[in-house]
Amino acid sequence: MDYYTLVILGALIGFLALAALLLVPVYRFLQREDEAARRFTAEYLRRQQAAHPNGADHDETPEPPTQP
């Protein structure tokens, strides 16, 4: 093996190790945030459905009937 080949392989392996060292924590963080968002969404929807069982966005008062 040529000296340049060893340097290239060392640099490539070093780069891949550094990339993994930096990107794995970012990936794990994004996975945790995605799971938290799913849990929040499900919990939020349950609360909204419990607060408004008829499906209305807010409490609407019916309009009074008009007299002819």
N, C-alpha and C positions, 0 to 999 in steps of 0.2 A: 504494500500500500504506500502510496505517495504521501508525503507530509501534508500537502494541500487537502487531500481527501480526509485525513484525520481532523484537520482544522474545520473543514466544511461539516463533517459529521458531528463534531463537538458543538459547533455553533447551532446546527439544526436541532440536536437533542436539547441543548440549553434553551433555545427559543421555545421549543415545545413544552419543556418543563416550566418555564416562566409563564407561558400562556396559560397552562393548566393551573398553576399556582394563583394566578390572578383571576381567571374566569370561573373556576369552580365555586368560590364563595359568592360571586355575583349570581351565578345560576341558582345556587341554593337559596339566596335571598329572594330572587324573583319567584321561585317555587313557593316559598313561605308566604309571600305577599299575595300570590294568586289564590292560595288556599284560604287565606284570611278574607280575601274579597268574596270568595264563594260563600264562606260561612256568614259574613256580614249580610250578603244579599239574601240568603235564605232566612236569616233571623229577622231582617228588616221586613221581608215580605210577610212572614208569620205575624209580626206585630201589626202591620198595616191591615191584614185580613182580620185580625182579632178586633182592631179598633173600628173598622168599617166593614162589617159582615155583609152588607147589602151590595158592596162593590162601588159605592160612591166615593169620590175623591175627598169630599168634605161634606159636612152636615148641611144639607140644603133645606131651607124652609119652603114648604109648598106655597105657591102663589094663592092668594085668597080668590075665591070664585067671584067672577064679575056679575053684577046684577044687570038684567036687561032693561 
